Amino acid sequence: MNSHLPHPWSAGFRTLTEEHSYRVEEIDGAVPSNLRGTLFRNGPSRNDLGGKWFPHWFDGDGMISAIRFADDGIHYRNRFVATDNYRDETKAQRIVHRGFGKMRPHGVLGNAFHQPSNVSNTSVVMENGTLLSLWEGGPPMALDATTLDTKGIETYAGALKAFSAHPKIDPATGELFNFGIDYGPKTTLTAYRLERGIATRLPPVTLPYPVMNHDFVLTKHFLVFCIGPILVKPFRFLLGFRSFDRALHWDGAKPTQILLIPRDGRSPPRWIETDAFFQFHFANGFEQDGALVLDLARYADYSTIGQALRDYWRSEWPAEGMAALTRLKVDLATGRVERRTFDTGTSNEFPTINPAFAGRRQRYAYIACNPADRTAVLQQQLARIDFETS
């Protein structure tokens, strides 16, 4: 199935089945003498079974890669995260579990009341000496940071349920904050604080309707969410008629709700409405002069990116309808929201900053993008934005 790939970038989605451990012998240039430590990365590595691609980029089984810079050289190791999904489908060599886009065999009867299986494929973070592999819809998987062997699900004594893939660490305190969304008769968002291996739940917030939300920012006083109107039809999903992906729909008549949850958990949340937009990822957020400043990759709606994620390996990745690096300034006294877009080419995604400035004003952000005249293809370059001179 992988011998006739439609685009040059399609090869990047091919399944990697092999697990390796070796010293990197070929080095171009010199490694700085003070560069020591390990870089961990996570992503979907098995994207097909039985000769068929998975129906969504988010369905692939997670694989952790570790690049270790040590006195005796650079070492590489990769391992699949040994989730139940990975083990069961490796044994069966076919789809066994539901996923973000995957459906089990036997139609409605085979899928009703089956939740998506944890594929632990989105992110990775170190917390109190434990390496955590992260997904969206369930607790993290704990791994041995040296061997990358999977230890099992980590719920922190039952405190964690859904636990999102982009936690934020306060560089001043070392606290790790994250959240999860739980669907049911009411849809709730629960924020968590992890410190020295102990998890604390903040009071859950009832959302106005079932939504998908992927990321947030941490500021001095708040966890801040931009809840765009990408709505979930939970009963179609729960009863087995649709995958989670196909149960999503965009309702641009509804606003995007900016949700502020006090990080101390002592005060009620605040909602601020603004024009509808969607975002997957933030670069950062901070408080300044009575305002919140939020830097993010902003989509006008979900349609273009939603379809590209379904087509992933065969998608043209069109630039029209993709995200732009955007700064929102939210006046905390009036709730007024101002917006500014920066010139960082097309197809902006995966914005980031130096994590030492998380929650504080930063000068630079970095983002994957394409040149301004590129009308298609997956991101081919990086841009740096200087907020002091732009």
DRENNU-462060 format. One line per 10 residues: number of its first residue (from 1); for each residue x, y, z of N, C-alpha, C, CB. Coordinates in steps of 0.05 Angstrom, whole numbers. Atoms other than C-alpha are relative to their C-alpha. Glycine has a CB too. Example, Ala and Ser with C-alpha at 12.3 -4.5 7.8 and 13.67 -1.06 7.14 Angstrom:
<recs>
1 = 18 -24 0 246 -90 156 18 24 0 -20 1 25 ~ -16 -24 -1 273 -21 143 -15 22 14 9 9 -29;
</recs>
This chain:
<recs>
1 = 16 -24 0 0 0 0 17 25 0 -18 0 24 ~ -16 -23 -2 58 47 12 18 5 -24 17 -2 25 ~ -18 -2 22 92 38 -55 -9 22 -20 1 -26 -15 ~ 9 -20 19 49 90 -92 -12 23 17 -22 -12 -20 ~ 9 -22 -16 46 151 -48 -4 25 -17 20 6 23 ~ 8 -21 19 13 212 -79 17 25 1 -28 8 4 ~ -14 -25 -3 58 268 -53 27 -5 13 -16 20 17 ~ -26 3 -13 131 277 -31 -2 -2 31 18 22 -7 ~ 3 0 -29 108 290 41 -15 -24 10 -13 25 9 ~ 15 24 -9 65 227 42 18 -20 14 -14 -12 -23;
11 = -18 20 -12 126 186 60 3 4 30 27 1 -14 ~ -2 -5 -28 128 220 127 -21 -13 17 0 29 5 ~ 21 13 -14 64 184 146 2 -30 -1 -27 9 -11 ~ -3 29 2 88 114 129 5 -12 28 22 -8 -19 ~ -4 15 -25 86 64 186 29 -7 5 -17 -25 1 ~ -27 9 -8 152 54 223 -5 -22 20 17 24 13 ~ 5 23 -18 149 -16 253 24 -7 17 -7 -24 -17 ~ -24 9 -14 221 -23 276 6 17 25 24 1 -19 ~ -10 -14 -24 247 -5 346 30 -3 0 -13 -12 25 ~ -29 -1 3 320 15 349 12 11 26 8 18 -23;
21 = -16 -11 -21 374 31 400 29 0 -10 -3 -16 27 ~ -26 -1 11 441 56 375 14 27 6 0 -5 -30 ~ -15 -25 -2 496 108 380 1 13 -28 28 -5 11 ~ -1 -15 25 494 162 326 30 5 -7 -16 27 2 ~ -28 -2 8 561 157 290 6 23 -19 9 -26 -12 ~ -5 -21 20 552 207 234 -11 26 10 -14 -8 -27 ~ 7 -26 -10 552 278 259 13 21 -18 10 4 30 ~ -10 -22 17 559 339 214 6 24 18 -21 7 -22 ~ -8 -22 -18 598 392 253 7 -11 27 -23 20 2 ~ -7 8 -27 609 390 328 -23 5 19 25 16 9;
31 = 20 -3 -21 562 380 386 11 18 22 -9 -28 12 ~ -10 -17 -22 568 436 437 6 -16 25 -21 22 7 ~ -9 16 -23 606 411 498 -19 1 24 27 9 8 ~ 18 -3 -23 553 436 546 -28 -10 -6 -1 29 9 ~ 26 10 7 494 404 510 -2 -29 10 -5 1 -31 ~ 4 26 -12 473 346 554 -29 -3 8 18 -3 25 ~ 28 5 -7 406 314 568 -13 -16 -22 -15 26 4 ~ 15 16 19 352 277 530 -24 15 -11 -10 -26 14 ~ 24 -11 14 301 302 479 -19 -23 -6 9 15 -26 ~ 21 20 4 237 261 480 -21 11 -20 -14 -8 27;
41 = 21 -8 19 186 263 423 -19 -23 -3 12 8 -27 ~ 22 20 3 120 227 411 -15 6 -25 -18 0 25 ~ 17 -4 24 76 217 350 -10 -26 -10 16 14 -22 ~ 11 25 11 34 167 312 19 -13 -19 -27 5 -14 ~ -20 14 17 80 115 281 -11 -23 -16 22 -10 18 ~ 14 21 17 34 58 259 -26 12 -9 -4 -26 17 ~ 24 -13 12 -17 88 212 -16 -18 -19 9 24 -15 ~ 15 18 16 -42 26 177 1 -28 11 10 0 -30 ~ 0 28 -7 -60 -47 188 -15 -15 -23 -15 -5 27 ~ 13 16 20 -78 -102 139 -1 13 -27 -27 -8 9;
51 = -1 -13 27 -59 -59 79 -19 24 -2 -7 -20 -20 ~ 18 -23 2 -108 -3 97 10 22 19 -29 -9 7 ~ -7 -23 -17 -91 66 123 -22 4 20 3 25 -17 ~ 20 -9 -20 -125 88 187 -14 25 -11 14 6 27 ~ 15 -21 12 -180 138 171 6 28 10 -29 -5 5 ~ -6 -27 -11 -150 196 212 28 0 10 -21 8 22 ~ -27 -3 -10 -81 222 229 2 -6 30 10 28 -6 ~ -1 4 -29 -99 218 303 -4 -29 9 -22 18 13 ~ 5 28 -7 -112 143 300 26 -16 4 -16 -13 -21 ~ -24 16 0 -39 121 295 11 -6 28 22 15 -15;
61 = -11 8 -26 -5 84 352 25 16 6 7 -30 0 ~ -21 -17 -8 43 126 392 27 -13 2 -6 13 26 ~ -28 9 -2 119 118 389 16 22 13 12 -9 -27 ~ -18 -18 -13 168 152 436 28 -2 -12 0 -4 31 ~ -28 -1 8 236 173 409 16 16 21 3 13 -28 ~ -18 -14 -19 293 193 455 27 4 -13 3 -17 27 ~ -27 -6 10 356 228 432 16 11 24 -1 22 -24 ~ -15 -7 -25 406 230 489 28 10 -7 2 -26 18 ~ -26 -12 3 466 276 489 17 -5 25 -2 31 -6 ~ -15 8 -23 519 247 535 30 4 -5 -5 -30 7;
71 = -29 -4 3 595 251 547 11 -19 -21 14 -4 27 ~ -11 19 19 605 189 504 -15 1 -27 -2 -28 12 ~ 12 -3 27 564 214 445 -30 3 1 6 -24 -17 ~ 29 -3 3 493 218 419 -13 -28 -4 -7 18 -24 ~ 13 26 1 446 158 429 -29 4 -7 4 -15 27 ~ 28 -1 8 379 144 397 -14 -26 8 -2 4 -31 ~ 16 23 -6 324 98 420 -29 7 -6 3 -9 30 ~ 29 -4 5 251 89 399 -15 -25 9 -6 7 -30 ~ 17 22 -8 195 46 427 -29 8 -4 6 -7 30 ~ 29 -4 -1 121 39 415 -10 2 29 -15 -23 -15;
81 = 13 0 -26 78 57 474 -19 -24 1 -16 27 5 ~ 13 26 0 51 -11 494 -28 3 13 17 -21 15 ~ 27 -2 -9 -22 8 502 -16 -25 -6 -14 25 -13 ~ 18 23 7 -79 -43 501 -6 1 -30 -25 1 16 ~ 6 -2 29 -95 -16 431 23 -11 -16 -5 29 -7 ~ -23 9 15 -24 -29 407 3 -30 2 26 14 9 ~ -3 29 -4 -20 -99 437 -21 -16 -14 0 -6 30 ~ 22 16 11 -89 -122 415 1 1 -31 -26 11 9 ~ 1 -1 29 -83 -97 344 25 -11 -13 -4 29 -9 ~ -24 14 10 -11 -122 336 -6 -30 -1 24 6 19;
91 = 6 28 0 -36 -191 355 -20 -8 -22 -11 -8 27 ~ 21 7 20 -97 -189 310 7 8 -28 -26 14 8 ~ -8 -11 26 -64 -150 253 -24 11 -15 13 -21 -17 ~ 23 -13 12 -130 -114 241 -11 20 21 -22 -20 -9 ~ 12 -19 -19 -171 -58 273 -18 -16 19 -16 21 -15 ~ 15 13 -21 -199 -82 339 -16 20 16 18 -16 19 ~ 11 -21 -17 -215 -17 376 -9 24 -16 20 8 21 ~ 7 -26 10 -250 48 361 23 20 5 -26 11 12 ~ -20 -20 -4 -206 109 354 -13 28 -5 24 -4 -19 ~ 11 -27 7 -213 183 334 -17 -2 -25 23 20 -3;
101 = 15 4 25 -234 162 264 -6 -30 -4 16 11 -23 ~ 4 29 4 -229 86 269 -27 -10 11 23 -16 13 ~ 23 14 -10 -290 42 277 5 -30 2 -25 6 -18 ~ -2 29 -2 -294 -30 301 -16 -13 -21 -9 -9 28 ~ 17 15 19 -321 -84 255 -29 -3 11 12 -28 -5 ~ 28 8 -7 -395 -104 255 -18 24 5 0 -18 24 ~ 19 -22 1 -426 -35 246 -8 11 27 -23 -8 -14 ~ 10 -13 -24 -469 -3 299 2 -18 24 -29 9 -4 ~ -1 19 -23 -473 -65 343 28 -4 10 -12 -27 -8 ~ -28 4 -8 -398 -72 343 13 25 12 16 -8 -23;
111 = -12 -25 -10 -386 1 362 -15 14 23 2 19 -23 ~ 16 -14 -20 -443 22 408 12 -3 28 -28 -11 0 ~ -9 -2 -28 -419 44 477 30 -8 4 -17 -17 18 ~ -29 5 -1 -346 29 460 14 27 -2 10 -20 -22 ~ -15 -25 0 -301 89 477 25 -3 -18 8 8 28 ~ -26 2 14 -240 106 434 22 -11 17 8 27 -11 ~ -22 12 -15 -180 66 455 24 18 1 8 -28 -12 ~ -24 -17 -4 -119 102 483 22 -9 -19 9 0 29 ~ -23 6 17 -65 105 429 25 15 8 -7 6 -29 ~ -23 -14 -13 -20 152 470 20 10 -20 14 -20 19;
121 = -16 -7 24 7 186 408 5 30 -4 -14 -10 -24 ~ 1 -28 6 6 261 418 23 16 12 -26 12 9 ~ -20 -16 -13 56 288 467 14 -16 22 -12 26 12 ~ -15 14 -21 105 271 523 10 22 19 23 -17 -12 ~ -9 -19 -20 124 305 588 13 -15 23 -23 18 10 ~ -12 12 -24 169 291 648 -13 13 24 31 4 0 ~ 12 -11 -24 134 298 715 10 -16 24 -31 -2 -1 ~ -10 12 -25 169 284 781 16 -25 -6 -23 -6 19 ~ -17 23 7 218 237 747 -13 -21 -16 11 -11 24 ~ 14 20 16 165 198 709 -6 11 -27 -27 -8 14;
131 = 5 -8 27 160 202 634 -29 -8 -7 20 -13 -20 ~ 29 5 5 86 209 614 -4 4 -30 -17 19 16 ~ 9 -2 27 61 194 544 -29 8 0 5 -27 -15 ~ 27 -13 -2 -2 235 530 -17 -4 -24 4 29 6 ~ 21 3 20 -66 228 491 -21 20 7 -11 -29 -2 ~ 21 -18 -7 -132 265 494 -21 -11 19 -14 9 -25 ~ 24 9 -12 -186 220 520 3 -17 25 -15 -14 -19 ~ -4 17 -23 -156 184 580 25 8 15 1 -29 -8 ~ -25 -6 -16 -100 183 632 25 -5 -16 0 -17 25 ~ -26 4 14 -27 185 611 10 -28 5 21 20 10;
141 = -15 25 -3 17 124 602 27 7 12 2 -16 -27 ~ -26 -5 -12 78 121 647 21 -18 -13 -1 -6 31 ~ -22 14 13 144 100 615 26 3 17 4 10 -28 ~ -27 -2 -11 214 85 640 16 20 -17 14 -28 2 ~ -13 -21 15 254 146 619 26 -9 -13 6 24 17 ~ -25 10 11 317 105 605 -5 -20 -22 17 -12 22 ~ 5 22 19 290 43 570 -23 6 -19 -4 -25 14 ~ 25 -6 14 225 73 544 -21 -23 2 5 6 -29 ~ 19 21 -5 190 10 569 -26 12 12 11 -22 18 ~ 25 -9 -10 116 21 583 -6 -13 27 -23 -5 -19;
151 = 7 10 -27 98 15 657 -30 -4 3 10 19 21 ~ 29 3 -2 23 25 649 -14 27 3 -7 -18 23 ~ 16 -24 -3 -33 75 658 6 13 27 -30 -6 -2 ~ -5 -15 -24 -19 130 709 -24 18 6 27 17 -2 ~ 24 -16 -7 -81 158 743 5 17 25 -24 -18 5 ~ -6 -15 -25 -47 189 805 -21 -6 21 2 30 -6 ~ 18 10 -21 -87 147 854 -29 6 -7 7 13 27 ~ 27 -3 9 -150 154 813 -9 29 -5 -18 -12 19 ~ 7 -28 3 -148 230 808 -6 8 -29 21 18 11 ~ 1 -9 28 -141 234 732 -19 -18 -16 27 -1 -13;
161 = 16 14 20 -192 215 679 10 9 -27 -31 5 3 ~ -10 -12 24 -188 251 612 22 19 7 -22 13 -16 ~ -24 -17 -6 -120 286 609 12 8 -26 21 -16 18 ~ -7 -9 26 -102 328 550 30 -2 -6 -9 29 -4 ~ -27 6 10 -38 327 509 19 23 2 -2 -9 -29 ~ -18 -23 -1 -10 396 521 1 13 28 -8 21 -21 ~ -2 -12 -27 3 407 596 19 24 -1 10 -20 20 ~ -17 -23 -3 36 471 618 14 -1 27 -16 27 -3 ~ -16 -1 -24 92 477 669 8 28 7 25 -18 -3 ~ -8 -26 -9 102 540 709 30 -1 6 -16 9 25;
171 = -29 2 -5 178 552 705 8 11 27 14 15 -22 ~ -7 -12 -26 176 592 770 -5 -19 23 -14 26 4 ~ 8 17 -22 141 540 813 4 -30 -5 -29 5 7 ~ -2 29 7 150 474 776 -27 -14 -1 17 -13 19 ~ 27 12 1 74 462 779 -7 -7 -29 -21 18 12 ~ 10 8 26 44 424 720 -30 2 0 10 -29 -8 ~ 29 -2 3 -26 442 698 -9 -13 -26 -9 30 1 ~ 12 12 24 -71 405 649 -30 -1 4 12 -28 -6 ~ 29 2 -2 -144 390 636 -10 -24 -15 -13 26 -11 ~ 13 21 15 -192 338 610 -29 7 -4 3 -27 14;
181 = 29 -4 5 -262 340 579 -14 -27 2 -5 13 -28 ~ 16 24 -4 -313 288 600 -28 4 -10 0 -9 30 ~ 26 -3 13 -376 276 560 -21 -18 15 1 -8 -30 ~ 22 14 -13 -443 253 589 -25 16 -2 7 -7 29 ~ 23 -18 0 -510 284 606 7 29 0 -18 -6 24 ~ -12 -26 1 -468 346 618 29 -4 -8 -2 15 28 ~ -29 1 8 -400 361 587 15 17 19 4 9 -30 ~ -16 -15 -20 -349 382 639 29 1 -8 -3 -13 27 ~ -29 -4 3 -279 409 635 12 0 28 7 26 -16 ~ -13 2 -26 -235 390 694 29 7 -3 -4 -28 13;
191 = -29 -7 -1 -168 424 707 14 -14 22 3 31 3 ~ -16 14 -19 -112 390 744 26 15 6 6 -29 -10 ~ -27 -10 -8 -50 412 782 16 -24 10 -2 22 21 ~ -18 21 -9 8 363 790 25 13 11 7 -20 -24 ~ -24 -11 -13 64 377 838 12 -22 17 -7 25 17 ~ -15 21 -15 116 328 864 -15 -26 1 6 10 28 ~ 13 25 2 77 269 840 -28 -2 12 16 -20 12 ~ 27 0 -12 11 290 872 -18 17 -18 0 12 29 ~ 18 -13 18 -49 308 829 -24 11 16 -11 -19 -22 ~ 23 -13 -13 -103 357 852 -20 9 -22 9 25 17;
201 = 21 -9 18 -169 368 816 -10 28 7 -23 -20 -1 ~ 14 -25 -4 -194 439 808 -30 -5 -5 11 22 -19 ~ 29 5 4 -270 447 810 -7 -2 -30 -16 23 13 ~ 7 3 28 -300 421 745 -19 23 -10 -14 -27 -5 ~ 15 -21 12 -332 471 697 -19 -13 -20 18 21 -14 ~ 20 10 19 -397 453 660 1 18 -25 -28 0 12 ~ -2 -14 25 -390 472 587 -28 4 -12 18 -15 -21 ~ 27 -6 10 -450 503 550 -10 -21 -20 0 27 -13 ~ 7 22 19 -448 446 498 24 -18 -4 -10 12 -28 ~ -23 18 3 -405 386 481 18 11 -22 -10 -29 -8;
211 = -19 -11 19 -342 410 446 26 -17 0 7 30 6 ~ -27 11 0 -273 386 426 19 24 6 7 -14 -27 ~ -20 -21 -6 -216 427 456 27 -13 6 -9 18 24 ~ -26 14 0 -142 410 450 21 13 17 10 -1 -28 ~ -23 -14 -12 -99 463 484 -10 23 18 19 10 -21 ~ 6 -23 -17 -98 521 534 26 14 6 -14 -9 27 ~ -24 -14 -9 -50 572 563 -1 4 31 4 27 -14 ~ -2 -6 -28 -26 583 634 12 27 4 18 -22 14 ~ -11 -27 -6 -17 654 660 4 1 30 -20 22 -10 ~ -6 -3 -28 0 682 728 -24 -8 18 7 29 6;
221 = 24 5 -17 -72 675 754 -20 -19 -12 -14 26 5 ~ 21 15 13 -110 634 703 10 -23 -17 -17 18 -17 ~ -1 18 23 -117 573 659 -20 12 -20 -7 -30 8 ~ 17 -14 20 -145 603 594 -5 -18 -23 14 27 -9 ~ 8 17 22 -184 565 542 -16 17 -21 -18 -24 10 ~ 17 -11 21 -213 587 475 -18 -22 -11 17 13 -23 ~ 19 22 6 -274 542 468 -15 7 -26 -19 -6 23 ~ 13 -6 25 -291 546 394 -24 -19 -5 20 -4 -23 ~ 24 15 4 -358 520 368 4 -24 -19 -22 17 -11 ~ -3 26 14 -331 453 342 -15 -20 18 30 -8 -5;
231 = 19 14 -17 -389 413 371 1 -30 -4 -28 10 -3 ~ 1 29 1 -393 339 387 -30 -8 2 17 -13 22 ~ 26 12 -2 -457 300 374 3 -26 16 -14 -5 -28 ~ -9 23 -16 -445 252 432 -17 -25 -3 1 7 29 ~ 17 24 2 -505 206 423 5 -15 -26 -29 8 2 ~ -7 14 25 -488 191 350 26 -16 4 3 20 -23 ~ -25 14 -5 -419 173 374 -4 -24 20 21 19 11 ~ 3 21 -20 -439 134 437 -16 -23 -9 -13 12 25 ~ 17 22 10 -492 94 401 12 -15 -24 -27 11 -8 ~ -15 15 20 -441 72 349 -6 7 -29 -6 -28 3;
241 = 6 -8 27 -468 109 288 23 15 -14 -25 17 0 ~ -22 -16 11 -407 154 279 25 -4 16 -8 30 0 ~ -25 -3 -15 -334 157 297 0 26 14 25 -3 -19 ~ -2 -26 -13 -314 213 343 4 22 -20 22 1 22 ~ -5 -20 21 -287 251 283 -25 7 -15 22 -10 -19 ~ 24 -5 16 -351 243 243 -23 10 17 -8 -26 -14 ~ 21 -12 -18 -392 265 304 6 29 5 -1 -16 26 ~ -6 -28 -3 -359 333 301 -13 17 -22 31 5 0 ~ 9 -19 21 -390 393 266 5 28 10 -30 -5 -6 ~ -6 -28 -6 -375 467 262 -26 16 -1 21 11 -20;
251 = 23 -17 -1 -429 516 283 9 29 4 -19 -9 24 ~ -11 -27 0 -404 585 264 -20 21 10 9 7 -27 ~ 19 -19 -12 -468 617 290 4 4 29 -29 -9 -6 ~ -6 -2 -28 -444 605 360 27 15 4 1 -28 14 ~ -26 -14 -4 -387 647 390 22 -19 10 -4 23 21 ~ -22 12 -15 -319 625 413 -1 11 29 28 4 -13 ~ 1 -8 -28 -320 626 489 28 -1 12 -20 -18 16 ~ -25 0 -14 -257 648 525 -6 -5 29 15 28 -4 ~ 5 9 -27 -257 612 591 24 4 18 -8 -30 1 ~ -22 -6 -19 -215 636 650 -6 -16 26 3 31 6;
261 = 3 15 -25 -206 586 707 22 9 19 2 -31 -6 ~ -20 -8 -19 -170 614 768 18 -24 7 -12 13 25 ~ -17 23 -4 -109 570 778 2 -8 30 28 6 -10 ~ 1 8 -28 -117 571 854 -26 -16 7 2 24 18 ~ 25 16 -4 -187 539 846 -19 12 20 7 -26 9 ~ 16 -12 -21 -218 588 896 -22 18 -10 17 15 19 ~ 20 -18 11 -259 632 850 -15 -13 -23 13 27 -8 ~ 15 11 22 -313 617 799 13 7 -27 -29 9 0 ~ -12 -6 26 -293 614 725 -14 25 -12 -3 -24 -19 ~ 12 -23 15 -306 673 678 -1 -7 -29 17 26 5;
271 = 4 4 29 -333 670 607 1 27 -14 -26 -15 -5 ~ 0 -24 17 -318 722 553 -5 -10 -29 27 15 2 ~ 7 8 27 -351 716 484 14 17 -20 -30 1 -4 ~ -11 -15 22 -318 734 419 -8 -14 -26 31 1 2 ~ 8 12 26 -326 719 344 10 -28 -2 11 17 -23 ~ -7 28 2 -324 646 326 27 -4 -15 -22 -15 -16 ~ -25 9 13 -256 616 310 7 -27 13 23 21 3 ~ -9 26 -11 -220 550 321 30 2 2 -8 -23 -19 ~ -29 3 -2 -150 535 345 6 -28 12 12 22 17 ~ -11 24 -13 -111 472 360 20 9 21 13 -18 -21;
281 = -23 -4 -17 -49 503 391 5 29 6 24 -12 -12 ~ -9 -26 -9 -26 563 430 31 0 1 -11 7 28 ~ -29 -4 -5 45 591 432 4 7 30 11 23 -18 ~ -3 -8 -28 36 625 500 -23 19 7 28 14 4 ~ 19 -20 -9 -7 671 541 11 14 25 -28 -12 6 ~ -10 -14 -24 7 724 595 -18 23 6 29 10 -4 ~ 16 -23 -9 -24 780 634 17 25 0 -12 -5 29 ~ -16 -25 2 -3 852 622 -19 24 0 17 0 -26 ~ 15 -25 0 -33 919 641 -30 -4 -1 9 18 -23 ~ 29 4 -2 -102 892 658 -12 -15 -24 -14 25 2;
291 = 10 15 23 -106 848 596 13 -27 -1 6 16 -26 ~ -12 25 8 -95 777 574 10 2 -28 -21 -24 3 ~ -11 2 27 -50 767 514 4 -29 -7 28 16 -2 ~ 0 28 8 -58 702 477 11 -2 -29 -29 -12 1 ~ -12 5 27 -14 679 418 -7 -28 -9 31 5 1 ~ 10 25 9 -43 623 377 -1 -2 -30 -28 -5 12 ~ 5 5 28 -52 591 309 -30 0 -4 13 -27 -10 ~ 30 -5 1 -123 616 291 -10 -9 -28 -7 29 5 ~ 15 8 24 -169 582 240 -27 15 0 -4 -31 -1 ~ 26 -13 1 -231 618 216 -22 -20 7 -5 11 -28;
301 = 19 21 -7 -268 551 223 15 -27 -1 -24 0 -20 ~ -12 27 -2 -255 476 226 1 -15 -26 -14 -16 21 ~ 6 17 24 -273 454 155 26 -9 -14 -17 15 -19 ~ -24 7 16 -205 457 119 18 -18 16 15 25 -8 ~ -18 17 -15 -162 429 175 -13 -27 7 9 14 25 ~ 14 25 -6 -215 377 193 3 -20 -23 -29 5 6 ~ -2 18 23 -214 349 122 29 -8 -5 -12 13 -24 ~ -28 7 4 -138 352 116 9 -22 20 17 25 3 ~ -8 20 -20 -131 311 180 -12 -28 -7 -9 8 27 ~ 11 25 9 -177 258 151 16 -12 -24 -30 3 -8;
311 = -14 9 24 -138 255 85 30 -3 5 -4 20 -22 ~ -28 -3 -8 -70 266 119 20 -9 -21 5 -14 25 ~ -21 10 17 -23 222 77 -5 7 -30 4 -30 3 ~ 7 -6 28 -60 238 12 -10 28 -4 -21 -20 -10 ~ 11 -27 1 -81 309 28 20 19 -16 -5 12 27 ~ -16 -21 13 -57 368 -15 9 20 21 -17 14 -21 ~ -5 -20 -21 -54 408 51 -2 28 -11 28 -5 13 ~ 3 -27 13 -84 470 18 4 22 21 -28 2 -12 ~ -5 -23 -17 -63 537 47 -26 15 6 21 18 -12 ~ 25 -14 -4 -132 568 38 -16 -13 22 -16 1 -26;
321 = 15 10 -22 -170 561 103 16 -10 23 -18 -22 -9 ~ -17 8 -22 -110 542 145 5 23 20 27 -11 -10 ~ -2 -19 -22 -87 579 207 21 22 -5 8 -15 26 ~ -19 -22 0 -50 645 217 8 6 28 -12 25 -14 ~ -9 -7 -26 -7 665 276 -14 26 8 31 4 0 ~ 17 -22 -8 -52 712 315 4 6 29 -30 -7 -6 ~ -1 -9 -28 -48 753 379 -28 11 7 23 21 4 ~ 24 -11 -11 -112 764 418 7 16 26 -21 -22 6 ~ -3 -16 -25 -114 819 471 -27 3 12 14 28 -6 ~ 26 0 -14 -171 811 521 1 19 23 -7 -29 9;
331 = 1 -20 -22 -187 871 565 -16 -13 22 -14 26 -10 ~ 13 14 -22 -204 840 632 -21 17 14 20 -9 20 ~ 20 -18 -12 -245 900 654 -26 0 -17 10 28 3 ~ 23 -3 18 -291 904 593 -7 -25 -15 5 22 -20 ~ 4 24 16 -284 836 560 4 4 -30 -28 -10 4 ~ -5 -6 28 -266 870 494 24 -16 -10 4 30 -4 ~ -22 17 12 -223 826 448 10 14 -25 -10 -29 -6 ~ -13 -11 24 -174 856 398 17 -22 -12 17 25 7 ~ -14 21 14 -140 815 345 20 11 -19 -20 -18 -16 ~ -21 -7 19 -75 821 306 12 -25 -12 21 18 13;
341 = -12 23 14 -48 773 253 28 8 -9 -17 -9 -23 ~ -28 -5 8 27 768 238 6 -13 -27 19 -10 22 ~ -8 9 27 61 758 171 20 -23 4 12 23 -16 ~ -18 23 -2 89 688 179 -7 -21 -21 -3 -13 28 ~ 5 18 22 73 658 111 -28 -12 2 20 -22 -1 ~ 26 13 1 16 609 101 1 -26 17 -9 -7 -29 ~ 3 27 -13 -9 545 136 15 0 27 11 -22 -18 ~ -13 -1 -26 15 566 205 -11 -21 19 -4 28 13 ~ 7 19 -21 15 512 259 23 -6 19 -11 -27 -13 ~ -20 8 -20 51 485 320 17 24 10 18 -21 -11;
351 = -15 -22 -11 70 553 350 13 -8 27 -18 25 4 ~ -13 6 -25 119 550 408 18 23 8 17 -26 -3 ~ -18 -20 -11 164 592 452 22 -14 16 -14 22 17 ~ -19 10 -20 224 582 498 -17 -6 25 23 21 6 ~ 17 6 -23 189 545 556 7 14 25 0 -29 5 ~ -7 -16 -23 227 587 606 -18 25 3 29 8 -1 ~ 17 -24 0 178 643 588 -30 -7 1 5 18 -24 ~ 28 8 -1 114 602 595 -16 17 21 -3 -30 6 ~ 16 -16 -18 60 646 626 10 28 4 -2 -13 25 ~ -11 -27 -3 103 709 620 4 11 -28 27 0 15;
361 = -4 -13 26 114 759 564 26 -10 -13 2 31 4 ~ -23 10 15 160 731 511 5 18 -24 -5 -29 -9 ~ -7 -16 23 197 766 456 -4 -16 -26 29 10 1 ~ 0 16 25 200 709 405 -20 -23 2 28 -10 -6 ~ 15 25 4 154 654 380 10 -12 -26 -31 5 0 ~ -9 15 24 169 601 328 -24 -17 -10 24 -19 7 ~ 24 13 11 119 568 281 7 -14 -26 -23 20 -4 ~ -2 13 25 116 517 225 -18 14 -20 -7 -31 2 ~ 15 -16 20 93 549 160 10 -7 -28 3 30 6 ~ -10 0 28 102 556 85 4 28 -10 -21 -15 -18;
371 = -3 -27 12 124 615 42 -27 11 -8 19 -1 -25 ~ 26 -14 5 69 666 29 -12 -7 -26 4 30 2 ~ 10 6 27 63 646 -44 -6 -30 -4 19 9 -21 ~ 5 29 2 55 571 -29 -29 -6 6 19 -16 20 ~ 29 4 -3 -17 550 -40 -8 -28 10 -13 4 -27 ~ 5 27 -10 -10 478 -17 25 -12 12 -12 -19 -23 ~ -20 18 -12 34 424 15 2 4 30 28 5 -13 ~ -6 0 -29 50 406 87 22 19 6 7 -29 10 ~ -19 -21 -7 91 457 124 29 -8 -6 -2 7 30 ~ -27 6 9 162 462 96 21 17 13 1 4 -30;
381 = -20 -17 -12 196 515 138 -9 9 28 6 24 -18 ~ 5 -12 -26 200 550 206 3 30 -3 18 -11 22 ~ -3 -30 -1 189 624 220 3 8 29 -25 13 -12 ~ -3 -12 -26 210 666 279 -13 27 -1 30 1 9 ~ 12 -26 -2 168 725 300 11 15 24 -31 -2 1 ~ -11 -18 -21 198 782 341 -23 19 7 26 15 -9 ~ 23 -16 -8 140 813 379 7 29 7 -15 -13 23 ~ -8 -27 -6 181 874 397 5 17 -24 26 -1 16 ~ -6 -15 24 196 894 326 -22 -3 -22 26 -8 -12 ~ 20 5 21 136 867 287 -25 18 5 -9 -30 0;
</recs>
